[in-house]
Amino acid sequence: MCEKRPAEKEAAEKERVLLESAISIVTRIPPEALAAEPEEVIQRLSSAEFARLVLGPEIMKRPDWPMLWCRLICWIKYIICVFRCPPFLRDVLIRSVGRVKSLSPLDPTSKLVADPAIGEETPVGGSISISGSANISGAGRKIKKYSLWYAPYDVTPPPPGGKWVDAPPDHTPLPAGWKGPIISIEYVPPYGHTWNCGPFSGSNVVSNGDLTRMWEKITCPFPPPTEYWWLNGAPWNTNAPPAPLNGRFTLLLMVEDDLGGIYYDSQRVWIDNQQIVSSIKGIKNLKPCEDLKMSKKKVPILGEAYDPPIDATITPIVSPNDNFNYYQLWFRKQGAAAYSDIPPGIIKTPVGPGVGVLVDWDLTMLDAVTNPLGLPADQLLKRGEACPYTILLYVCDKTHLSDTATPHYKYDSWPVKIVNDLG
């Protein structure tokens, strides 16, 4: 067995001294101070004044004193929990909505962000799951019931700025203003904390899983024939009649234990069920059924391509309320194998509400003689040739729908006969 090197021995000795100091500090804390919550005790002990008192003037002169103090506080926090806290699990947390994760689940104002590298708040819509944990156990307690609620964002907050409707303190009844419940799960017979089927068993307590569930009766195939209840997935349909949800909301998870304890967690969310507008209205100055001649060269394609704000009453209308992503146009000659882009391709600026120019299309790109963009031959027109074409418009937003990354989107098409009348 290898003997510890001098540096390792010194580090181990420092750690031992820190642990002894931590124990000494905790034993000297007055009982009235320990009556406070553990986090409050740690906050008081973490002050610079207390550090000077404990470490002494010589250590405070060292450049590494903050690191020593940090390690000492970690030991103090651990020892206080061991001394004071009975074995108890309070796992009450919303971690994601619509499969979009919260940046910081412990922060009730945290955003849902699909791509942390971009950091842009992500709206969700359709039928969505709410995922997290609803688990109380230990210290003579176990979970009795959990429920999910929602409330609109306060659009007229007091200055200097707005705040999300926060979850109430623990062990208080649910205040007025919350709507729902979205889902309510109660662990009372015949619904139990576990399920059993022959040699198999499992838990009905949600720990880091989908909270949006419902009780379902299952027939066990193993003899003797029995039935059991388990929690099956039941997404929340935010687009359900009588009116889809659109706007800023706070979700609230409420968990009750069998001794009367009530615990909460909340998560902010933008819910978007607004429909995309995608419509081609025609070619400027071209009558219905009129041939489109290539000699016109650039022609404006008219239409609308936009996404209504999630909630038009919230101003200014900026992201994520302004949730438009892009639109794009393609064309296809009758009989061609596939569609081809109409330049410039993806366009990030919406057109509408109201009819405007979607793109100025240079028809000469279809000339088989010059073929300036190198298009496939089946998309081109020879001089003097005419053929029907289809123009296709696609518009989408940034919302994640029904637990997927698929956004709201819509296609529209417009037929037109093009004639190559170039000399």
N, C-alpha and C positions, 0 to 999 in steps of 0.2 A: 504494500500500500504506500502510495507516494505521500511524502510529507509536504505540508503546505509551505509555499514560498513565503518569504518575509512580507511581501506586499499583501498576500491573501490573509496572513495572520493579522496584519494591521487593520485590514478592512473588517475582518470578523470581530476584532476587539472593539472597533468603533461602533459596529452594529449592536454589540452586547451592551456597551455603555449607553447608547441611545435607548435601548429597550428598558434598561434599569431606570433611566431618567423619565421615560414615559410612565412607567408604573408608579414611580415616586410622585410625579405630578398628579396623576389621577387620584391617588390615595389622599392627596392634600386638598382636593377640590371640595369646598363646603357642600353639605347635603342640599342646601337650598338652591345652589347653582345646578346641581345634577337633577333637580326637579324639572328643569327646562328640557326641551327636546334635544336629542344628541347633536343635531346639526347646529343648534344655537350655541351649545357648549363649545363645539369646535370653532365656531366663528369667533367667540370671545377669546379662545386660546390662541387663535391665529394672528392676533394683532402684533404689530412690531414692538409695542411696549412690553407685552408679555414675553416676547422673544428675548429682549434685552435682560429681563428679570431672570429668565431661566438659563440662558446660555452664558451670561456674564460678559463683562467688557472685553476680556481677552479674545474670546471666540468671535465676538461681534466685529473685531478688527479684521478677521480673516475674510478673504474674498469669497470663500465657499460657504459662508455661514447660512445663506438662504437655502442651499441644498441640504445642509444638516438639519435646519429647522423644518424643512418640508418633510424629511424622512421621520423626524421626531413626531410631527403632527399626525403622520400616517399611522404610526404606532399608537398614539393616544386615541385616535378615532377607533382603531381596531379594539383596543382594550376596553373603551367605554361601551362599545357594542357587546362585547363578551360579558362584561359586568352587568349590564342593564337590560339587554334585550333578550327575551325568551325566544326560542326557535319560532319564527313567524315569517311566512311568505306573503307579501303584498305585491302581486304581479298584476297591476291594473294599468294597461297601456294600449293606446292606438298607435300602431306602427306604420300602417299604410292604408290608403283608400284607393279603390280601383286599381290595385297592384302598383300604385305610385307611392314610393316611400317618403316618409317624413324626414326632412333633413336632420331634425333633432327631436325625437319623439317625446322627450321629457319636457320640452318647451311648448306650452299651449299655443304660442304664436308662430310655431315653426311652419314652414311652407312645404307643400308637396312638390317634389322636384324629380322629374324623370331622368334628367341628365345633370348630375352635380357639376360636371365640367362647365356647363353653360350657366347653371344656376337659375334658370328661368322657371317661375312657378307654373305648374302644369294643371290645367282644369281637367275634370273627369266628367263623364256623363253616361247615360244609358243605365244598364243593370250592373251595379258595382258591388264588390265585396268590401267590407271594412275588416282589416286584419289587425291582430294584436293579441293581448292576453287578458283573461278575466279569471284570476285564480287567487283565492284566499285560503291559506291552510296553516296549521300549526297554532301553538299557544291556545289550544282548546277551541279553535275556530275553523270553520270551513265554509266555502261559498254556498249561499242559499239561492241567489238570483243575480242575473245581470241583464241590463237593457241598454239600448242605444237610442239616442235622441238627437234632434237637430234644432238649430235656431238661426234666424237670419242675422246678418251682420248689422250692427248699429250704424246707420248712415248719418246720424246727427249726434256725433259724440261731443263731449265737452272739450274745449281747447286744452292743451295745444294740439291735440291730434286724436285719431281714433284708436280704439282698442277692440280686440275680439271679445265676444261675450265669454268671459272666463268661467271655468268650472267652479262651483261653490266649494267651500272648505269641506274637508272630510267630516263624516258623521253629522251631516245636516240634511234635511229633506230636500227633494228636488224643487227648486224655486219655479215660479211662474215664468212663462215665456218659451219653454222648450216644447217642441212639437214631436209627436210620435206616440208610442215608441216605434222606431223602425223595426226593432226586434226585441222580444222579451223572453228570456229563458229562465225557467224556475226549476230547481232541483228538489222536487217533491214527488212522492210515489204517484204513478209508476215510473217517473223519470229519475234516474239515479246518477251518481257521479261516475259510475263505471258501467260497462255492459259486458255480458258473458254469453258465449255461445259455444257449448261443448268445451274443447280444450283451449279455445281462444277467448281473449278478453281485451278490453281497451278502456280508455278514459273518455268521458264526456266533458271533462273540464278543459276549456280552451286555453292553451299555453303556446303562444307564438303560432297562431293559426287564424282561420277565418272566424270572426265573431258573428257574421251574418249567417245564421243557421236556424234550423227548425227541427223539432222532434219528429222522428220517423219510426214507425213500428216495423220491425224486421222479424221474419220467421226463421228460427235457427234450424238448419238442416240436420243437425246431429240429434240422435235419440237420447232421451225421450223428447218428443216435439215440444219446443218452447218458443216463446216470443220475447223479444227485448226491444228496448228503445235506445236509439242513438241519435246524435246530432248530425244532420246532413246539411249540405250547403244550400243557402237560400239568399241569393243576392238581392240587394235593395234596388228596386226599379225606380230611378229618379225621373223617368220619363212617363210615369203612369198617369192616367186620367185621375181627376178632372183637369189638372194643369201640370205640365212638366216643371221641374225645378230649374230655375236659372238665377244665378247670383252668387254672392259670398255667404258662406254659412260656417257655423261651428258645429262640429259633431261632439257629442258627449257620451262617454261610457260610464255607466253607473253600476257599481257592484255592491251587493249586500251580503253580509255573512250571517250565520245563524245565531249570533249573539247581539245583533242589532247594529253592527258597524256598517257604515256606508262609505264607499271610496269612489273617486272620480278621476277621469282623465279626459282631456279635450284635444281636438285637432281642427285647425282651420282648413277650409277647402273651398275652391271655386267649382261650382257645378254648372255645366254647360249642356243644354239640350236645344240650343238654337239651331235652326236649319240653314245650311249653306245655300246661297243664291248663285246659280250657274245657268246662264241663259244667253244663247246667241240670237240676235234679232235680225241679222242679215248683213248685206254688204252695202256700204254707203252709196247712195245714188243708183242702186241697182234694183229694178222693179221685180216683183215676184215672177218666176218662170223666165226671166230674161237671161240670155247667155252672158257670161262674164268673159270679156275679151282680154287676152294677155297684153294687148297694146296699151291698156290702161296703166300697166306697170304696177305701181303701188296702190293698193286699195285698202281702205279702213274696214276691218271687221268689227261690227257693232254688237254690243251686248252688255251684260252685267256679270260681275265676278267679285263677290264680296261675302263677308260673314258678319251678321249683325252683332253688336256688342252683347256680351252675356247679360249685362244689366245696364240699360241706357240711362237709368236714373243716377248712376254713380259716375261722377265727373271729377277730373278729366278722364276721358276714355283712353286708357293706356293699357299696356300688357299687365296682367293676363286678360283683362276685360276686353281689350282689343286682341282678339284671338285669331285673326286671319293669318294664314301661312303663305299660300301662293296659288297662282293659276297657270295653266299651260294650254297651248293649242297645238293640234296635230291635223294632218290632212291625209287622205287616202284616195288614190285614183281607183275607180271601179275595176275590180279584178286584181289589184295589187296585193302582194303578199302581206304587207303590214303598213301601219301608219308611220309617217315621218313628221319630225318637228317642224312647226312654223317658227322661224326665228322671232325673238331671241331665245325661245325656250321658256324656262321658269321665270315668272314675273311676280315680284314680291309686293307690288303696289295694287290694291284693290280697285275695281271699277264699279261704282255704285255707292249708295242706292241711286237709281236712275241709269239710263242707257248712255254709254260712252264708247270710246274706241278701245277695243281689246288689244289690237295690234294692227300695224300697217303691214299688209302682206305684199311682198314683191313677187308678183306672178312670174316674172322672167326666170325665177329659179326652176320653173317647170319646163323650160325650153330644152328639147332634146338635142338641139344643135350645140348650144353653149354649155348646158348643164353646169352652171357655176359652182354649185355646192356638192357636186359628185353624188347626186341622188341615184337610187336604183333605177334601172331602165324602165321598170313597170310603173314608175310614178311620173314619167315624163310624157310630154306631148310633142309629136313631130309637127313641123310647120304645116298648117292647114288642117290639122287634126282637132277634133273636139271629143270630150268625154265627161261623164258625170264624176264629180268629186264629193267627198264627205269631209266637212270640217268638224273636228271634235274638240270640245272644251272640257277641261277638268279643273275643279276648284276644291281646295281643302283648307281645314283649320288645324290647330295644334292640340285639340282635345284628345284625351285617351278614352276611348269608348269601351264600355262593358268589359273591363279587366284586360284590355289589349292596348297596344300602341296605335291601333287603327283610329284615324280621326274621322270627324264628319267630312264627307266628300260628296260631290255630285258631278255627273257628266251631262252634257247637252250636245246635240249635233245639228248640223245644217247642211243640206244638199245644195249643190250648185253645179251647173254645166259650164266648163271652161273651154274656151276656143283659143288655139294658138294661131293668131292672125298676124304674127310677126313676119315681115317681108324678108 
